């Protein structure tokens, strides 16, 4: 059995240890962006605070000529619903692990929005497009046809404290209406559902 993967893992851990020992404790660069996919966002361990939530909605195709110009959108639905727990999930739980990876994308997008300079454009970041694609796949998994007139994603941050009866919500990003089929590549549609 090859030990090449073990050397890669040790090199990766060594690189992270070196990065943490730097004086400024903040590492930048385009190639560091791809490494953060392996490291979850651990901000929730520091304190209870604002939690990012991804919401999505769609517009149905027009049923009459009057609806062609401005069809009514659906209600906002949360993309990260709670999963039902089973006892065997302690040993094997791929669905929840995938959902946590998707929520990690949303956490990273919320962090990028918070640190975006005033002249920066969120559309230029790859994480924005990954989250839009994730939201589009959520609609398709809910049975929404890619032939709908459009989909829209919204990033909300929510603060809910134990002593409060209602939550505080702030919208920090709302995407423009996009064609659902253009967000999800046609070849991935046939590979996933074909």
Secondary structure as the mmCIF struct_conf table of DSSP 4:
data_model
#
loop_
_struct_conf.conf_type_id
_struct_conf.id
_struct_conf.beg_label_comp_id
_struct_conf.beg_label_asym_id
_struct_conf.beg_label_seq_id
_struct_conf.end_label_comp_id
_struct_conf.end_label_asym_id
_struct_conf.end_label_seq_id
HELX_RH_AL_P HELX_RH_AL_P1 UNK A 4 UNK A 20
TURN_TY1_P TURN_TY1_P1 UNK A 21 UNK A 21
BEND BEND1 UNK A 22 UNK A 24
HELX_RH_AL_P HELX_RH_AL_P2 UNK A 30 UNK A 35
HELX_RH_3T_P HELX_RH_3T_P1 UNK A 36 UNK A 38
BEND BEND2 UNK A 39 UNK A 39
HELX_RH_3T_P HELX_RH_3T_P2 UNK A 43 UNK A 45
TURN_TY1_P TURN_TY1_P2 UNK A 46 UNK A 46
BEND BEND3 UNK A 48 UNK A 48
STRN STRN1 UNK A 51 UNK A 59
HELX_LH_PP_P HELX_LH_PP_P1 UNK A 60 UNK A 62
BEND BEND4 UNK A 63 UNK A 64
HELX_RH_3T_P HELX_RH_3T_P3 UNK A 65 UNK A 67
BEND BEND5 UNK A 68 UNK A 70
HELX_LH_PP_P HELX_LH_PP_P2 UNK A 71 UNK A 72
STRN STRN2 UNK A 73 UNK A 73
STRN STRN3 UNK A 77 UNK A 78
BEND BEND6 UNK A 79 UNK A 80
HELX_LH_PP_P HELX_LH_PP_P3 UNK A 81 UNK A 85
HELX_RH_3T_P HELX_RH_3T_P4 UNK A 87 UNK A 90
TURN_TY1_P TURN_TY1_P3 UNK A 91 UNK A 91
HELX_RH_AL_P HELX_RH_AL_P3 UNK A 94 UNK A 115
TURN_TY1_P TURN_TY1_P4 UNK A 118 UNK A 119
HELX_RH_3T_P HELX_RH_3T_P5 UNK A 122 UNK A 124
BEND BEND7 UNK A 125 UNK A 125
HELX_RH_AL_P HELX_RH_AL_P4 UNK A 126 UNK A 141
TURN_TY1_P TURN_TY1_P5 UNK A 142 UNK A 143
TURN_TY1_P TURN_TY1_P6 UNK A 146 UNK A 147
BEND BEND8 UNK A 148 UNK A 149
STRN STRN4 UNK A 150 UNK A 159
TURN_TY1_P TURN_TY1_P7 UNK A 162 UNK A 163
BEND BEND9 UNK A 165 UNK A 166
STRN STRN5 UNK A 168 UNK A 174
HELX_LH_PP_P HELX_LH_PP_P4 UNK A 175 UNK A 177
STRN STRN6 UNK A 178 UNK A 178
HELX_RH_AL_P HELX_RH_AL_P5 UNK A 180 UNK A 183
BEND BEND10 UNK A 184 UNK A 184
HELX_RH_AL_P HELX_RH_AL_P6 UNK A 186 UNK A 193
#
